[in-house]
Amino acid sequence: MIQKFLMGNEAIALGAIHAGVNLVAGYPGTPSTEVLETVAKQNDGSIYVEWSVNEKAALEVAAGASYAGARTLVTMKQVGLNVASDPLMSLAYVGVKGGMVILSADDPGPISSQTEQDTRHFAQFAKLPVFDPSSPEEAYEMIQDAFACSEKWGTPVLFRPTTRVCHGCASVPVREQYEKHEIEGFIKDTMRWVIFPRTSFLNHEKLEQRNPKLGEEFSAYRFNRLTGNGKKGICTSGISYAYTREALECGTEEAYKLLKVATAHPFPETLALQFLEGLDEVLCIEELDPVLEKELLCLCGKHHLKITIHGKLDGSVQAAGENTVESVKAVLKDYLGLHWEKACDPVTPELPVRPPVLCAGCPHRASFYAVKQAMKGRKAVFSGDIGCYTLGNAAPLDMVDTCLCMGADVTMAQGLHRAEPDTVNFSFIGDSTFFASGITGIINAVYNQTDIIVIILDNSTTAMTGHQPHPGTGVRMMEQTEEEAKGTPKEISSKISIEKLLQALDLTSVETIDPLHFSEAVEAVERAAELPGVKAVIFRSPCIAVARPQNPYQINGNCINCKKCIRELGCPAIVLENGMPVIEKSLCTGCSLCSQICPCDAITPTA
């Protein structure tokens, strides 16, 4: 073994490689993204790696390979598992041949997600095993166990790290040598691989018989641990276990038992009963939902145990948000008489409130502003989507009226139009999201003859999750030069044209405009608004993170201090100094939008 300093996601990726993974497919989503990227960087050419068009496609690609005996890993965040749930539920019944691990990274907080949903519920719903690592070191070992479990029981396995495990760093012992997995190949067997209703019924029975056996096996699993003694117990899992251990280092007045659960489903009942023996009460500390708490309540009822279970359900632990060492200390202080004084903790200043904003020079700002100006005096609703451009909802743009989930902007605009036909309905969708989940909605609009304007914000990347490629970029993950091994993929395939796709769908009109050509952008929107049917305006301008910045702009003596540049654009590069607007040159990318709207020609490029 050698020691490597790794981020949790890097440790997971390395663990998958050392487990002999043959294929990795996924869709970018914080906090999961670096897993697939690390496999791509560490790939010796024997592992197939792809960014799939969405999570459903990724899981189905992996399923095909697993049917042939390949070991596969599918990566996504927790809301991506919703998209993949259709094949997931069927795969639970059909099973796999090669080990399949589905990594669904949960985001307590939430820090960068629409929901705080808990993947452990999906494991219970789909009747699948789930592994819940508490540290990068554990994640490296545990994902290898997950592959072994999957292959032994012929089932997909869920792997559920949370944000602080994914993005935390540690010195991880890793193997120097490992064996690669040989693929047997697909063996035709319609009774196994074709999901007929009768087959599903029989397989459901097998699942119900299997899971208690798997729960018994998990009771002896090395990462499920029971320590200590006393009349009080603490049950915890994942990163909350690390927080609990750190909090308990402060010292307590009472003895306690500590149960760490790494496999919430099937629940390790035998180990849990050993834990409950002799206890008067138990405190459950977990993220996000009271999964362990409910399992212990059921177990107490099943075995008629008079034990009080505390946790989220009785308000002992907060019901939402992520745990921290400090929050766990506060809970344990009363429960165990924890010796902890806040005065002993390092004093840190309170951070200023910093709401997220579009970057200086972001082309989406120009796109939103062009639509806003084109719709002045008209009744319009702007349906948004998931991506950087969700930030168009902030003042002063105020251009995102709805945001539900990926692709919903296109279809929600259709429903809004049916409810209020006199309103001009816009949908804003990014280029990556268009390919992931927007095309179906556009087909629906054309088929049902709905009057909407689709604004495609094409910045030539998947910006919010770290600038991953997508079908419109002509880039894949596999072919990389030695210089590109640091993470910049090589262009090797044909770009899929958004214009050609839309034209093939027979939209009323399709126009492509650079939103930074402001007057042309406004005119394109005005033209679309006068036409019936489904119209599309593609605002194409690269993200500032992938484009070379131009000369920054400056404000000259013509400024009349009207502050229009600040009031209407909200660009973070334009600030006030002594009551006058000033452009911060270190932030300005030279997009020229502020110059184009200035009423007195007071904004010009620097030499």
C-alpha positions as CSV (number, residue, x, y, z in Angstrom):
1,M,0.0,0.0,0.0
2,I,1.1,3.6,-0.7
3,Q,-0.3,6.8,0.7
4,K,-1.9,9.3,-1.6
5,F,-3.5,12.6,-0.7
6,L,-6.9,12.4,-2.4
7,M,-10.2,14.2,-2.6
8,G,-13.0,11.9,-1.8
9,N,-14.2,11.7,-5.4
10,E,-10.7,10.9,-6.5
11,A,-10.5,8.1,-3.9
12,I,-13.8,6.7,-5.1
13,A,-12.6,6.8,-8.7
14,L,-9.3,5.1,-7.8
15,G,-11.2,2.5,-5.8
16,A,-13.4,1.7,-8.8
17,I,-10.3,1.4,-11.1
18,H,-8.7,-1.0,-8.5
19,A,-11.9,-3.0,-8.5
20,G,-11.5,-3.6,-12.2
21,V,-14.2,-1.3,-13.6
22,N,-14.5,-1.7,-17.4
23,L,-17.0,1.1,-18.2
24,V,-17.9,4.4,-16.5
25,A,-20.8,6.5,-17.7
26,G,-22.4,9.5,-16.1
27,Y,-23.8,13.0,-16.3
28,P,-22.1,16.0,-14.6
29,G,-23.6,17.0,-11.3
30,T,-22.1,18.5,-8.2
31,P,-20.9,16.9,-5.9
32,S,-20.3,13.8,-8.1
33,T,-18.5,15.2,-11.2
34,E,-14.9,14.6,-10.3
35,V,-15.4,10.8,-10.0
36,L,-15.8,10.3,-13.7
37,E,-13.2,12.9,-14.6
38,T,-10.6,11.2,-12.3
39,V,-11.3,7.8,-14.0
40,A,-10.7,9.5,-17.4
41,K,-7.4,11.1,-16.2
42,Q,-6.2,7.8,-14.7
43,N,-7.3,5.7,-17.6
44,D,-4.7,3.6,-19.2
45,G,-7.0,3.1,-22.2
46,S,-8.6,-0.1,-21.0
47,I,-11.6,1.6,-19.4
48,Y,-14.4,3.1,-21.5
49,V,-15.5,6.5,-20.1
50,E,-18.3,8.7,-21.4
51,W,-20.3,11.7,-20.4
52,S,-23.7,10.5,-21.4
53,V,-26.5,12.8,-22.7
54,N,-28.3,12.3,-19.3
55,E,-28.4,10.0,-16.3
56,K,-31.0,7.6,-17.8
57,A,-28.8,7.1,-20.9
58,A,-25.8,6.5,-18.7
59,L,-27.5,3.9,-16.6
60,E,-28.8,2.1,-19.7
61,V,-25.4,2.1,-21.4
62,A,-23.9,0.6,-18.2
63,A,-26.7,-2.0,-17.9
64,G,-25.9,-3.3,-21.4
65,A,-22.2,-3.6,-20.5
66,S,-23.1,-5.3,-17.2
67,Y,-25.3,-7.8,-19.0
68,A,-22.2,-8.8,-20.9
69,G,-20.2,-9.2,-17.7
70,A,-18.4,-5.9,-17.6
71,R,-18.0,-4.1,-14.3
72,T,-19.6,-0.7,-14.6
73,L,-19.9,2.5,-12.6
74,V,-22.6,5.1,-13.2
75,T,-22.1,8.6,-11.7
76,M,-24.7,11.3,-10.9
77,K,-26.0,13.6,-8.2
78,Q,-29.1,12.8,-6.2
79,V,-31.5,14.6,-8.5
80,G,-30.0,12.8,-11.4
81,L,-31.1,9.6,-9.8
82,N,-34.7,10.8,-10.5
83,V,-33.9,10.9,-14.2
84,A,-32.4,7.4,-14.0
85,S,-35.2,5.9,-11.9
86,D,-37.0,4.2,-14.8
87,P,-34.2,1.8,-15.7
88,L,-33.1,1.6,-12.0
89,M,-36.4,0.1,-10.9
90,S,-36.4,-2.5,-13.6
91,L,-32.8,-3.3,-13.2
92,A,-33.5,-4.1,-9.5
93,Y,-35.8,-6.9,-10.8
94,V,-33.7,-8.1,-13.7
95,G,-30.3,-7.9,-12.0
96,V,-26.9,-7.8,-13.6
97,K,-24.0,-10.1,-14.4
98,G,-21.0,-7.8,-14.1
99,G,-20.8,-5.8,-11.0
100,M,-22.7,-2.5,-11.3
101,V,-22.3,0.4,-8.9
102,I,-24.6,3.4,-9.2
103,L,-23.0,6.4,-7.5
104,S,-25.6,9.0,-6.4
105,A,-23.9,11.8,-4.5
106,D,-26.3,13.5,-2.1
107,D,-26.1,17.2,-1.4
108,P,-27.1,18.1,2.2
109,G,-27.6,21.8,2.6
110,P,-28.5,21.9,-0.3
111,I,-25.3,23.5,-1.5
112,S,-25.9,23.3,-5.2
113,S,-29.1,21.4,-5.8
114,Q,-32.9,21.8,-6.1
115,T,-33.6,19.2,-3.3
116,E,-32.2,17.6,-0.2
117,Q,-33.5,14.2,-1.1
118,D,-31.9,11.2,0.5
119,T,-30.7,8.4,-1.8
120,R,-31.2,5.8,1.0
121,H,-34.9,6.1,0.3
122,F,-34.3,5.0,-3.3
123,A,-32.5,2.0,-2.0
124,Q,-35.5,1.0,0.1
125,F,-37.9,1.8,-2.8
126,A,-35.9,-0.2,-5.3
127,K,-35.0,-2.9,-2.8
128,L,-31.3,-2.4,-3.5
129,P,-28.3,-2.5,-1.3
130,V,-26.8,0.9,-0.5
131,F,-23.3,1.8,0.8
132,D,-22.8,5.0,2.8
133,P,-19.1,6.0,3.3
134,S,-18.0,8.3,6.1
135,S,-14.6,9.4,4.8
136,P,-12.4,9.4,1.6
137,E,-10.3,6.5,3.1
138,E,-13.5,4.5,3.7
139,A,-14.9,5.4,0.3
140,Y,-11.8,4.0,-1.5
141,E,-12.3,0.6,0.2
142,M,-16.1,0.6,0.3
143,I,-16.6,1.0,-3.5
144,Q,-14.5,-2.1,-4.0
145,D,-16.8,-3.9,-1.6
146,A,-19.8,-2.6,-3.5
147,F,-18.6,-4.1,-6.7
148,A,-18.0,-7.4,-5.0
149,C,-21.5,-7.3,-3.4
150,S,-23.1,-6.5,-6.7
151,E,-21.4,-9.4,-8.5
152,K,-22.1,-11.9,-5.6
153,W,-25.8,-11.1,-5.5
154,G,-26.3,-10.3,-9.2
155,T,-27.8,-6.9,-8.3
156,P,-27.1,-3.2,-9.0
157,V,-25.7,-1.5,-5.8
158,L,-26.2,2.1,-4.8
159,F,-23.2,4.1,-3.5
160,R,-24.1,7.2,-1.6
161,P,-21.4,9.7,-0.7
162,T,-22.4,13.1,0.5
163,T,-20.8,16.5,-0.4
164,R,-18.3,16.6,2.5
165,V,-17.1,13.1,1.7
166,C,-16.9,13.8,-2.0
167,H,-15.0,17.1,-1.6
168,G,-13.1,16.4,1.6
169,C,-9.4,15.4,1.3
170,A,-7.4,12.8,3.2
171,S,-4.3,10.7,3.0
172,V,-5.6,7.5,1.6
173,P,-3.8,4.1,1.6
174,V,-4.1,2.7,-1.9
175,R,-3.0,-0.5,-3.6
176,E,0.0,-0.4,-5.9
177,Q,-1.1,-3.5,-7.9
178,Y,-4.5,-4.7,-8.9
179,E,-6.1,-7.2,-11.3
180,K,-8.1,-6.1,-14.3
181,H,-11.6,-7.6,-14.7
182,E,-12.0,-9.9,-17.8
183,I,-15.4,-9.5,-19.6
184,E,-17.1,-12.9,-20.3
185,G,-19.5,-11.6,-22.9
186,F,-23.2,-11.5,-23.4
187,I,-25.0,-14.9,-23.2
188,K,-28.5,-14.9,-24.6
189,D,-31.1,-15.9,-22.1
190,T,-34.5,-14.3,-22.6
191,M,-35.9,-15.6,-19.3
192,R,-33.2,-13.6,-17.5
193,W,-32.7,-10.5,-19.6
194,V,-36.2,-9.8,-21.0
195,I,-38.5,-8.2,-18.3
196,F,-41.9,-9.9,-18.8
197,P,-44.6,-9.4,-16.2
198,R,-44.4,-13.0,-15.0
199,T,-40.6,-12.8,-14.8
200,S,-40.9,-9.6,-12.7
201,F,-43.3,-11.3,-10.3
202,L,-40.9,-14.2,-9.8
203,N,-37.9,-11.9,-9.5
204,H,-39.8,-9.8,-6.9
205,E,-40.2,-12.8,-4.8
206,K,-36.5,-13.5,-5.0
207,L,-35.7,-10.0,-4.0
208,E,-37.8,-10.3,-0.9
209,Q,-36.1,-13.5,0.0
210,R,-32.6,-12.1,-0.7
211,N,-32.7,-8.9,1.2
212,P,-33.0,-10.4,4.7
213,K,-29.9,-12.6,3.9
214,L,-28.1,-9.6,2.7
215,G,-29.0,-7.7,5.9
216,E,-27.6,-10.6,7.9
217,E,-24.4,-10.4,5.9
218,F,-24.2,-6.7,6.4
219,S,-24.4,-7.3,10.2
220,A,-20.9,-8.7,9.9
221,Y,-19.7,-6.1,7.4
222,R,-16.4,-4.5,8.4
223,F,-17.6,-0.9,8.1
224,N,-20.7,-1.5,10.3
225,R,-19.3,-1.1,13.8
226,L,-20.5,-1.3,17.3
227,T,-18.4,0.0,20.2
228,G,-18.8,1.1,23.8
229,N,-21.3,0.3,26.5
230,G,-23.8,2.1,28.7
231,K,-27.5,2.8,29.0
232,K,-27.5,5.4,26.2
233,G,-26.7,4.8,22.6
234,I,-25.8,6.9,19.5
235,C,-26.6,5.6,16.0
236,T,-25.0,7.4,13.1
237,S,-23.7,7.0,9.5
238,G,-21.8,8.7,6.7
239,I,-20.0,12.0,7.4
240,S,-22.2,12.4,10.5
241,Y,-20.2,9.5,12.0
242,A,-17.0,11.5,11.6
243,Y,-18.6,14.6,13.1
244,T,-19.9,12.5,16.1
245,R,-16.5,11.0,16.7
246,E,-14.9,14.4,16.7
247,A,-17.5,15.8,19.0
248,L,-17.1,12.9,21.4
249,E,-13.4,13.6,21.7
250,C,-14.4,16.5,24.0
251,G,-15.3,14.0,26.7
252,T,-18.6,13.0,28.3
253,E,-20.1,12.5,31.7
254,E,-21.9,9.2,30.7
255,A,-20.9,5.9,29.1
256,Y,-22.5,5.2,25.7
257,K,-22.7,2.7,22.9
258,L,-21.9,3.9,19.4
259,L,-23.4,2.2,16.3
260,K,-22.0,3.1,12.9
261,V,-24.2,2.0,10.0
262,A,-22.6,1.9,6.6
263,T,-25.3,-0.1,4.9
264,A,-28.7,1.5,5.7
265,H,-30.5,-1.0,3.4
266,P,-30.9,-3.9,3.8
267,F,-30.6,-2.9,7.4
268,P,-28.2,-4.9,9.6
269,E,-30.8,-6.0,12.1
270,T,-28.7,-8.5,14.0
271,L,-26.0,-5.9,14.7
272,A,-28.6,-3.3,15.6
273,L,-30.3,-5.7,18.1
274,Q,-26.9,-6.2,19.8
275,F,-26.6,-2.4,19.9
276,L,-30.1,-2.0,21.4
277,E,-29.6,-4.6,24.1
278,G,-29.5,-3.0,27.6
279,L,-30.2,0.6,26.3
280,D,-32.8,3.0,27.7
281,E,-32.6,5.5,24.8
282,V,-30.9,6.1,21.5
283,L,-30.0,9.3,19.7
284,C,-29.8,9.1,15.8
285,I,-27.5,11.5,14.0
286,E,-27.7,11.3,10.3
287,E,-28.1,13.2,7.0
288,L,-30.6,13.8,5.5
289,D,-33.7,12.0,6.6
290,P,-34.5,9.9,9.6
291,V,-33.8,6.6,7.8
292,L,-31.8,4.9,10.6
293,E,-34.2,6.4,13.2
294,K,-37.2,4.8,11.5
295,E,-35.4,1.5,11.2
296,L,-34.6,1.4,14.9
297,L,-38.2,2.4,15.7
298,C,-39.5,-0.5,13.6
299,L,-37.0,-2.8,15.2
300,C,-38.1,-1.8,18.7
301,G,-41.7,-2.4,17.7
302,K,-41.0,-5.7,16.1
303,H,-39.2,-7.0,19.2
304,H,-41.3,-5.1,21.8
305,L,-38.3,-3.2,23.1
306,K,-39.0,-0.3,25.5
307,I,-36.4,2.0,24.2
308,T,-36.8,5.7,23.5
309,I,-35.5,6.7,20.1
310,H,-34.5,10.4,19.6
311,G,-33.6,12.1,16.3
312,K,-35.2,14.2,13.7
313,L,-38.8,12.9,14.3
314,D,-38.9,14.2,17.9
315,G,-36.9,17.4,17.1
316,S,-33.7,16.4,18.9
317,V,-31.8,16.9,15.7
318,Q,-32.6,19.5,13.0
319,A,-34.9,18.2,10.3
320,A,-33.2,19.9,7.3
321,G,-29.7,21.0,6.3
322,E,-26.3,19.3,6.7
323,N,-24.8,18.4,10.1
324,T,-21.6,19.9,11.3
325,V,-19.2,19.2,14.2
326,E,-20.7,22.2,16.0
327,S,-24.3,21.1,15.5
328,V,-23.5,17.6,16.7
329,K,-21.8,19.0,19.7
330,A,-24.8,21.0,20.6
331,V,-27.1,17.9,20.3
332,L,-24.7,15.7,22.4
333,K,-24.1,18.3,25.1
334,D,-27.5,17.7,26.7
335,Y,-27.8,14.1,25.7
336,L,-24.5,12.9,27.1
337,G,-23.3,15.8,29.2
338,L,-20.6,16.7,26.7
339,H,-17.8,18.8,28.1
340,W,-17.7,21.5,25.5
341,E,-17.5,25.2,25.8
342,K,-18.0,27.4,22.8
343,A,-15.3,29.7,24.2
344,C,-12.8,27.0,23.6
345,D,-13.5,26.9,19.9
346,P,-11.5,29.1,17.5
347,V,-13.2,32.5,17.0
348,T,-14.0,33.1,13.3
349,P,-15.5,36.2,11.9
350,E,-19.0,36.0,10.4
351,L,-18.8,35.7,6.6
352,P,-20.6,38.4,4.6
353,V,-23.7,37.4,2.7
354,R,-22.7,36.8,-0.9
355,P,-25.6,35.7,-3.2
356,P,-24.5,34.0,-6.4
357,V,-24.5,36.1,-9.5
358,L,-23.7,35.7,-13.2
359,C,-20.0,36.2,-13.8
360,A,-18.7,39.5,-15.2
361,G,-18.9,39.2,-19.0
362,C,-21.3,36.2,-18.9
363,P,-23.1,36.1,-22.2
364,H,-26.3,35.0,-20.4
365,R,-26.6,38.5,-19.0
366,A,-26.7,39.9,-22.5
367,S,-29.3,37.3,-23.5
368,F,-31.6,38.0,-20.6
369,Y,-31.3,41.7,-21.1
370,A,-32.0,41.5,-24.8
371,V,-35.2,39.5,-24.1
372,K,-36.2,42.0,-21.4
373,Q,-35.8,45.0,-23.7
374,A,-37.7,43.3,-26.5
375,M,-40.6,42.5,-24.2
376,K,-40.9,46.0,-22.7
377,G,-44.6,46.8,-22.4
378,R,-45.8,43.3,-23.2
379,K,-47.1,40.6,-20.8
380,A,-44.5,37.9,-20.7
381,V,-43.5,35.0,-18.5
382,F,-40.0,33.6,-18.4
383,S,-39.6,29.9,-17.5
384,G,-36.0,29.0,-16.5
385,D,-34.0,25.8,-16.1
386,I,-31.1,24.3,-14.2
387,G,-27.7,25.8,-14.9
388,C,-25.7,29.0,-14.5
389,Y,-28.6,30.9,-16.2
390,T,-30.9,30.2,-13.2
391,L,-29.0,33.2,-11.7
392,G,-30.9,35.3,-14.2
393,N,-33.6,35.5,-11.6
394,A,-31.6,37.9,-9.5
395,A,-32.1,41.7,-9.5
396,P,-31.7,43.7,-11.6
397,L,-32.4,41.2,-14.4
398,D,-35.3,39.4,-12.8
399,M,-35.7,37.2,-15.8
400,V,-36.4,33.7,-14.4
401,D,-40.0,33.3,-13.2
402,T,-40.0,29.5,-12.8
403,C,-37.4,26.8,-12.3
404,L,-38.4,23.2,-11.5
405,C,-36.1,20.7,-13.0
406,M,-33.9,20.0,-16.1
407,G,-36.0,20.5,-19.2
408,A,-39.1,21.7,-17.5
409,D,-38.8,25.2,-18.8
410,V,-39.9,24.1,-22.3
411,T,-42.9,22.1,-21.1
412,M,-44.0,24.5,-18.3
413,A,-44.0,27.3,-20.8
414,Q,-46.6,25.3,-22.8
415,G,-48.8,24.8,-19.8
416,L,-48.6,28.5,-18.9
417,H,-49.6,29.3,-22.5
418,R,-52.6,27.1,-22.3
419,A,-53.7,28.8,-19.1
420,E,-53.0,32.3,-20.3
421,P,-53.0,32.4,-24.2
422,D,-52.6,36.2,-24.2
423,T,-49.2,36.0,-22.5
424,V,-45.9,35.6,-24.4
425,N,-44.2,32.6,-22.9
426,F,-40.5,32.1,-23.1
427,S,-38.4,29.1,-22.0
428,F,-34.7,29.6,-21.3
429,I,-32.5,26.5,-21.6
430,G,-28.8,25.9,-21.9
431,D,-27.0,24.0,-24.6
432,S,-26.1,21.0,-22.4
433,T,-29.6,20.9,-20.8
434,F,-31.1,21.1,-24.3
435,F,-29.4,17.8,-25.2
436,A,-30.1,16.2,-21.8
437,S,-33.8,16.8,-21.5
438,G,-35.0,19.7,-23.7
439,I,-35.6,18.0,-27.0
440,T,-38.6,16.0,-25.9
441,G,-40.4,19.1,-24.6
442,I,-39.8,20.9,-27.9
443,I,-41.3,18.0,-29.9
444,N,-44.3,18.1,-27.6
445,A,-44.7,21.8,-28.3
446,V,-44.5,21.4,-32.1
447,Y,-46.8,18.3,-32.0
448,N,-49.4,20.2,-29.9
449,Q,-49.0,23.5,-31.8
450,T,-48.2,25.6,-28.8
451,D,-47.1,29.2,-29.2
452,I,-43.8,29.6,-27.2
453,I,-40.4,31.1,-27.8
454,V,-37.5,28.8,-26.8
455,I,-34.3,30.7,-26.0
456,I,-31.3,28.4,-26.1
457,L,-28.4,29.9,-24.2
458,D,-25.5,28.2,-26.0
459,N,-22.2,28.9,-24.2
460,S,-20.5,25.9,-25.7
461,T,-19.9,24.0,-22.4
462,T,-21.6,22.6,-19.3
463,A,-20.5,25.5,-17.2
464,M,-22.2,25.1,-13.8
465,T,-20.6,21.7,-13.1
466,G,-17.1,22.5,-14.3
467,H,-17.1,22.9,-18.1
468,Q,-17.6,19.3,-19.2
469,P,-18.3,18.6,-22.9
470,H,-21.7,17.7,-24.3
471,P,-23.0,16.5,-27.7
472,G,-22.9,20.1,-29.1
473,T,-19.2,20.6,-28.4
474,G,-17.9,17.7,-30.6
475,V,-15.8,16.5,-27.6
476,R,-15.8,13.1,-25.8
477,M,-13.9,11.9,-22.8
478,M,-12.0,9.0,-24.3
479,E,-9.4,10.3,-26.7
480,Q,-6.9,12.5,-24.8
481,T,-3.3,13.5,-25.6
482,E,-0.7,13.3,-22.9
483,E,-0.9,17.0,-22.5
484,E,-4.6,16.8,-22.2
485,A,-4.5,14.2,-19.4
486,K,-4.8,17.1,-16.9
487,G,-8.5,17.3,-17.9
488,T,-8.9,19.1,-21.2
489,P,-10.5,16.7,-23.7
490,K,-9.7,16.5,-27.3
491,E,-12.2,17.2,-30.1
492,I,-12.7,14.0,-32.0
493,S,-16.3,13.7,-33.1
494,S,-18.8,15.6,-35.1
495,K,-20.7,18.4,-33.3
496,I,-24.4,17.8,-33.1
497,S,-26.0,20.9,-34.5
498,I,-28.8,22.4,-32.5
499,E,-30.0,24.4,-35.5
500,K,-30.3,21.3,-37.7
501,L,-32.2,19.4,-34.9
502,L,-34.7,22.3,-34.6
503,Q,-35.1,22.7,-38.3
504,A,-35.8,18.9,-38.6
505,L,-38.6,19.4,-36.0
506,D,-40.1,22.0,-38.3
507,L,-40.2,25.0,-36.0
508,T,-41.7,28.2,-37.2
509,S,-38.4,29.9,-37.1
510,V,-34.8,29.3,-35.9
511,E,-32.3,32.1,-35.6
512,T,-28.8,32.1,-34.2
513,I,-27.4,35.4,-32.8
514,D,-24.5,36.5,-30.7
515,P,-26.2,38.1,-27.6
516,L,-23.2,40.4,-27.3
517,H,-24.4,42.1,-30.5
518,F,-27.1,43.7,-28.5
519,S,-29.3,45.5,-31.0
520,E,-29.3,42.4,-33.3
521,A,-30.3,40.2,-30.3
522,V,-33.2,42.4,-29.4
523,E,-34.5,42.5,-33.0
524,A,-34.3,38.6,-33.2
525,V,-36.5,38.3,-30.1
526,E,-39.0,40.9,-31.5
527,R,-39.3,39.0,-34.7
528,A,-39.9,35.7,-32.9
529,A,-42.6,37.3,-30.8
530,E,-44.6,38.2,-33.8
531,L,-44.8,34.7,-35.2
532,P,-47.2,31.8,-34.3
533,G,-46.1,28.4,-33.2
534,V,-42.8,27.3,-31.7
535,K,-39.9,29.7,-32.4
536,A,-36.3,29.4,-31.3
537,V,-33.6,31.9,-30.8
538,I,-30.1,30.5,-30.2
539,F,-28.0,32.9,-28.3
540,R,-24.5,31.6,-29.0
541,S,-21.5,33.1,-27.2
542,P,-18.8,31.1,-25.3
543,C,-18.6,31.0,-21.6
544,I,-16.0,33.4,-20.3
545,A,-14.1,30.5,-18.7
546,V,-13.5,28.9,-22.1
547,A,-13.0,32.1,-24.2
548,R,-10.1,34.5,-24.3
549,P,-11.0,37.8,-22.6
550,Q,-10.8,41.0,-24.6
551,N,-9.4,44.3,-23.5
552,P,-11.3,45.6,-20.4
553,Y,-13.5,48.7,-20.6
554,Q,-13.2,51.9,-18.7
555,I,-15.6,54.8,-17.9
556,N,-14.5,58.1,-19.2
557,G,-15.4,61.8,-18.5
558,N,-18.6,61.6,-20.5
559,C,-20.3,59.8,-17.6
560,I,-23.4,61.6,-16.3
561,N,-23.7,59.2,-13.3
562,C,-27.1,57.9,-14.4
563,K,-26.0,54.5,-13.2
564,K,-27.9,52.7,-15.9
565,C,-25.0,50.2,-16.3
566,I,-25.4,49.3,-12.6
567,R,-29.2,49.5,-12.3
568,E,-30.0,47.4,-15.4
569,L,-27.1,44.9,-15.8
570,G,-25.9,44.0,-12.4
571,C,-22.4,43.2,-13.7
572,P,-20.0,42.5,-10.8
573,A,-17.2,44.3,-12.7
574,I,-19.0,47.6,-12.4
575,V,-18.8,49.1,-8.9
576,L,-19.3,52.5,-7.1
577,E,-16.5,54.5,-5.9
578,N,-17.3,57.9,-4.3
579,G,-20.8,57.6,-5.7
580,M,-19.6,57.2,-9.3
581,P,-19.6,53.9,-11.4
582,V,-16.1,52.5,-12.0
583,I,-15.1,49.3,-14.0
584,E,-12.9,46.9,-12.1
585,K,-10.4,46.0,-14.8
586,S,-9.3,42.8,-13.2
587,L,-12.9,41.5,-13.5
588,C,-13.9,43.0,-16.9
589,T,-13.7,40.6,-19.8
590,G,-14.4,43.2,-22.5
591,C,-17.8,41.9,-23.4
592,S,-18.9,45.4,-24.3
593,L,-22.5,45.1,-23.2
594,C,-22.4,48.0,-20.8
595,S,-20.8,50.1,-23.6
596,Q,-23.7,49.3,-25.9
597,I,-26.4,50.4,-23.4
598,C,-24.6,53.5,-22.1
599,P,-26.7,56.6,-23.2
600,C,-23.7,59.0,-23.3
601,D,-20.9,56.9,-24.8
602,A,-19.0,57.0,-21.5
603,I,-17.8,53.4,-21.6
604,T,-14.9,52.6,-24.0
605,P,-12.3,49.9,-24.3
606,T,-8.8,50.5,-22.8
607,A,-5.9,50.8,-25.1
